Amino acid sequence: MDAGLATAAARQSQVDAVLARLFSLARKRAEPLGAAYVELWDRIEASTNGGKRFRPRMVFAAYSALGGHDFDAAAYVGAAFELLHTSLCLHDDVIDRDFTRRGVPNVAGAFRDRALAAGAEPATAEHHGVSAAVIAGDLALFNAYRLIDRSGAGGTVRARLLEVMDEALFASAAGELIDIDFTLRPELPHVDDILSMERLKTAVYSFEGPLQAGAILAGASEETVATLGEFGREIGIAYQLVDDVLGVFGAEEETGKTTVGDLREGKRTVLVAYAASAPGWDGYADLFGDPALTEADAE
């Protein structure tokens, strides 16, 4: 194996170990409180699996490049951002009324199905599933902050790490609200408005924050931390643009999601904003956001 790949795999293993310890301890604490609570923690752990772990990789990249050498501490910080991601995904699924993720039931879907099996009516079962997902997202969010505390960072470094985590969450919440407010507008938002939303919703917690956290942990100057934030903002927006393209033109067998979902949902993306400004859009505008959109209409 290439040395760089071997190092990346080792760092990911450290992050996985941090998360595994957290969930193992949580399950032990949950056992006296009932089987349903243990199952909830199992589902939260499952929600953290299968991802690319690039938020921890951003932390490690900045940390190692700037001379950091306590990779156990960096693993805790990286795991914190991974758990923040899990929390936001759990809550995002609630907002989007999704009961699956990556082709399998998410927390809401699993607890909905559990309620259905117990004889609940469909509407009651869905409410049960959504309620469990909100609780799960709250637990993941709280423990993301706990992992920062467990990193061993102290004093000013710990305070700055918590500030970065706070800014990531604060910005993401604003971006999420702007995103859902877009659906209330009769007109499509402009490209710049969508780029601003995507930066807040995704780029800050996925790229800006992790890169800055790695730099802070390594003892970098505030100028370097700020520069990495600017860099993270640009690559974060680029990542989201690629994701939007894949959401419509990607290969479903590779992305794991339908290519008509965003169009049926009426998701406001840069692609759609650009298309709406082009001649001929009026002939297709009624199809956008149609829950019954067919593959042929999408094409």
GIKA-V712085 format. One record per helix or strand of 3 or more residues. SS is the DSSP state (a for helix, b for strand). FROM is the first residue (numbers start at 1). LEN is the number of residues. If there is no record, write none. Layout:
ss->SS from->FROM len->LEN
ss->SS from->FROM len->LEN
This chain:
ss->a from->3 len->29
ss->a from->35 len->14
ss->a from->54 len->12
ss->a from->71 len->26
ss->a from->107 len->11
ss->a from->122 len->28
ss->a from->155 len->28
ss->a from->191 len->27
ss->a from->222 len->28
ss->a from->252 len->4
ss->a from->261 len->5
ss->a from->270 len->7
ss->a from->281 len->3
ss->a from->285 len->3
ss->a from->295 len->4
